[in-house]
Amino acid sequence: MIKTGNTIISIYTEMTPNPTTMKFVANKLLYPGKSIDFPDESSAGPSPLAKELFSFPFIKSVFIASNFVTLTKTLDTEDWQDVIPTIKQFLKDYLEAGGPVVNEDEVAKVKPESTNIVLADDDDVVKRIKELLDNYVKPAVEMDGGAIQFKSYDDGVVNLMLQGSCSGCPSSMITLKAGIEGMMKRMIPEVKEVVAEAE
């Protein structure tokens, strides 16, 4: 169980390219070196923090990464500016009280480890794709409150999964096609196309 210590927590918000998501950044590591996506309340079992966040009626999905939480709200609800103070205070109180963020034992039961990790049996193209995602794509999309996971590579087509603010973001397809696909085609000639899979 990863718990947080009793230090003074400060939370600030960052807009993301997706108008329905907001990034809440803490001055403390929440889930070091990893990220986990809870696309709906029924998937929140491994995270006591996500379960608590889903108690807000306007929260549609929760994405937790190293030192931030990206929340997606339902389209027809409150304006972000009306609810940010409440969520910031909730996160501050929860983390200062040492509330658990993610229960690793529960994660292992429901999700395999991150698929961006290079495995011994990955072929050369897959290794290069994963390294490119880790070194170039991951830092950029995390700044925007999201993540991109490698799903598969087959006959020139790379299949990725969009998470956090990237999921459902109006500009994510432009990023995927113009940014990621263009870079992969230049750096890995075997790649012909990059597609996204919904979670």
Secondary structure, DSSP 8 states (H G I E B T S, - for coil): -B---SS---EEEEE-SSTTEEEEEESS-SSTT--EEE-SGGG-TT-HHHHHHTTSTTEEEEEE-SSEEEEEE-TTS--HHHHHHHHHHHHHHHHHTT---B-HHHHHHHS-S-TTS--TT--HHHHHHHHHIIIIIHHHHHHTTEEEEEEEEETTEEEEEEEETTTT-TTHHHIIIIIIIHHHHHH-TT--EEEEE--
